[in-house]
Amino acid sequence: MILFKVNSKSSIYVRLLYSMAVLCLLTALSSCSDDDAPAEIIPNPDSEIYFTKSLDFTSDSGEAILSFTTNKDWSINVSQSGGDVSWCTVFPNKGKAGENQVLVKVIRNEGVDDRNVVLNLAAGDLTKSIVVTQKQKDAITLTTAKFEVDKNGGEIQVEVKANVTYEVVIPEQYQSWIREGSGSGQIIMGDKGHNQMHESATRTDMDRTMRKFYISKSEEYDKREGEIIFRSGELEEVLKVYQTGGGILLLTKNEYTVSDKGEQITVELNSNFDFDVKMPQVDWITTTVTRSVSSHTLYYTIAPNETYDKREAEIIYYDRNDKSVADTLKIVQVQKDAILLSQKEYDITAKGETIEISVETNVNYNIHIDEENSQWIKLVQNVVTKSFKQDRLFFHIEENSEVKSRVGNIVFTSIESTLADTIRIIQEAKQIEEKHVKVYVEKAGTLKKLLNVEANLITHLEISGFINGTDLRLIREMAGIDYYGNPTLGQLRELDIAQATICSGGTNYSQYGSSVNIDNIIPGGCFSHTNLISIYLPFNTKKIEAQAFFFSEKLENISIPDDCRSIGWESFSACGLISVNIPRNVSFIDKLAFNRCYKLVSINVDSENRWYASIDGMLCDKKQETLIYYPAAGKKIINIPNTVKEINEYAFYDCIYQEKLNIPSETVTIPYGIFKFLSGLSFIDVDVNSACFTSIDGVLYDKSVSELIACPRLKDEITIPDGIQTISPFAFYSCQNLRVINMPNSITMLGEAGFWGCNSLTDINFSDNITFIDDNAFWECTSLTSMLLPKSIAGIGDNAFTGCTNLTKIYINREEPPFIEKRTFYRTNGELVIYVPKGCKERYKNSETWRTLNIIEME
């Protein structure tokens, strides 16, 4: 051992020097250890997924935290290897060893493609990459936002570009005239020859498809608008479809040939507007004035032609608003040297016969019967009179052995000219000999096997035993209608299944009728559209379902059994029933069970029935306090029984023949709009002792004469009494003879559809105190051209003036815009001008609902 000896002062320096040496050695050893250790970057648990997969953002702006631990100083940068990366930033971009956090921020992606960048995180010689991905902005784009289609319709095509899955929606209100065509949705190939739509972050193109839509021909007078919506979640694009309307005016016959003796002709037109008529400047055609049921049926008298030349004239029917919409009737009156046939049409029985035809002529003519019809129409004798004025021709019509009728023509043509005339022969089908069949069906579904004759030839069928859906399908075919609703040659007219039992099972009896759960039921639509004249239902029938006999127009007799409890919706709608007997156990009759039975005279209820009663053919509740239904062919003067307190809303649903209505003193409830069905009504009378109602000049009011409830539809003039405050809903519904209405200043409210369809109304003078005009108030009042609304008006309802196609001027004295709906002036004249008080135009233009209208200030 070597010893160093130092003095005390020197010893302090030595010890200090020694300590510094040891410290330096330890630091050197430590530095040597850190420098030599491998670099580490350890993601914190909440950030590990970013390192192993990716850091994903939606298309919106956003931010995320990267948390990690490293044993060396670090830095991070956004890779500049591809395109613009300014949308992604990091902070801080460097730091010391230890636990660290980096904020990654992205701005909103306004593009339609995904985008990504790589973040390079480096510590020492170790680098880890984090992929940052941002979704694209979801987009659906159309090559056009609208299509304008003419009234003939046709196909439209639109290219759709999208980077999302979308659906095509045609709103229900447009589905009647817009539908997607076949082959729609075909993918358009991209520039690289394949579908360019991918789910990966490197997507560069949007999916392109061609959508095709078919627009139906428009039969509306006015332009119509529709929408097709392309939707993905809350994202949607709307394609507007505008289709021009236009007047439709069609003559059922464009030319009439009249003999030189003259006659009256009937002209029928179909149109969707009120047309004008331009008569020719001749004295041999005159209009015959009649009380025609339809304004589209016209009568003309053609004077005798005393000349030896034929004469022609044209009557033009046109739209006063668009004279290009017109049709022309040509009237040709032959000269005396014409081919005149004694009769133009012959109805021949199936057995055939010989007919005599008289031909008045002074020209030579040929007779032509086409080859097919010449087999059963044959000329057998030709007698020519010496006067050459009249020929007598005899044609024999052969017997028709077919079960369908046939039609043939005999054409007479002048040899010297184009003059010709035609006789039409209509021969009825072979009359099937009545075949009565009675059969017992032991096993349901075997009816066809038990019939020993051709099923379609049976006219009367009586069944006992058990029948199911298979048998009902056969019966329908025998009665003239098949599974799909097409006519058959079946001749069944009378069906008696009183002793039969209807069972579930078998095939479905029709395309829409199920044979499940039909035990002891006449199922829905079972006998609809058949040719049955009479039917006896099974004694054990519990229920007659909806539309069971719908549109069986020939059905005159129905036997409803005592066991029946329910008669469903439209079960006998549009049948030929004359009277109906309701048995004692029926507890439910739908309010429209007998609608459109225009031959129905009476409904008779069994006196033991606990729920219903009948009075003079009317259907009432048992207490006879509610009038439920008045038969369509009932008496023309409706005398409501004195016991009736309430009238059902559909009581007069089919009353088109009734002319007068008498309301008794006990009646207290009359629903609004109940009289709109009484199209032939001219007078309403109320018992003077009524506490609720009164009538003045045939018009119905409340007892205090403060509310006008109903004006008969055939009224042509009315004076509304002072004191009336309310025009009730439907009060003047379709009063097509009314021309002018003067309202007293007491009126404040005009109810829903108050003047609906008053198409002759040319002038209406509003009360100075009216505050509200309700929905549909003047729907299709096509003769209105202008009106003045007082300053009291505060609101106008939806569709209030819809279809007022000649309304061009509305003057409003109110300074503040009244409340209106978006469709208040729907389908009005495109030239409609709203005149408002001076200085108020801006107020109206600032209103969301008024701003789209043409607003002009009054002088």
JOLINGI-V505579 format. One record per helix or strand. SS is the DSSP state (@ for helix, = for strand). FROM is the first residue (numbers start at 1). TO is the last residue. If there is no record, write none. Layout:
# JOLINGI-V505579
ss=SS from=FROM to=TO
ss=SS from=FROM to=TO
This chain:
# JOLINGI-V505579
ss=@ from=8 to=36
ss== from=41 to=43
ss=@ from=45 to=52
ss== from=55 to=57
ss== from=62 to=70
ss== from=74 to=78
ss== from=88 to=91
ss== from=94 to=95
ss== from=98 to=106
ss== from=115 to=123
ss== from=126 to=134
ss== from=140 to=142
ss== from=146 to=149
ss== from=154 to=162
ss== from=167 to=169
ss=@ from=172 to=174
ss== from=178 to=180
ss== from=186 to=187
ss== from=207 to=215
ss== from=224 to=232
ss== from=235 to=243
ss== from=249 to=251
ss== from=255 to=258
ss== from=263 to=271
ss== from=276 to=278
ss== from=285 to=288
ss== from=297 to=302
ss== from=311 to=319
ss== from=322 to=333
ss== from=340 to=341
ss== from=345 to=348
ss== from=353 to=360
ss== from=365 to=368
ss=@ from=373 to=375
ss== from=377 to=384
ss== from=390 to=397
ss== from=406 to=414
ss== from=420 to=427
ss== from=436 to=441
ss=@ from=447 to=450
ss=@ from=455 to=457
ss== from=460 to=467
ss=@ from=469 to=478
ss== from=481 to=481
ss== from=487 to=487
ss== from=494 to=502
ss== from=510 to=510
ss== from=513 to=513
ss== from=521 to=522
ss== from=534 to=536
ss== from=543 to=544
ss== from=557 to=559
ss== from=566 to=567
ss== from=579 to=582
ss== from=588 to=589
ss== from=602 to=605
ss== from=612 to=615
ss== from=618 to=621
ss== from=626 to=629
ss== from=637 to=639
ss== from=646 to=647
ss== from=660 to=663
ss== from=669 to=670
ss=@ from=674 to=677
ss== from=683 to=686
ss== from=693 to=696
ss== from=699 to=702
ss== from=707 to=710
ss== from=726 to=727
ss== from=740 to=742
ss== from=749 to=750
ss== from=763 to=765
ss== from=772 to=773
ss== from=786 to=789
ss== from=795 to=796
ss== from=809 to=812
ss== from=819 to=820
ss== from=833 to=836
ss=@ from=841 to=845
ss== from=854 to=857
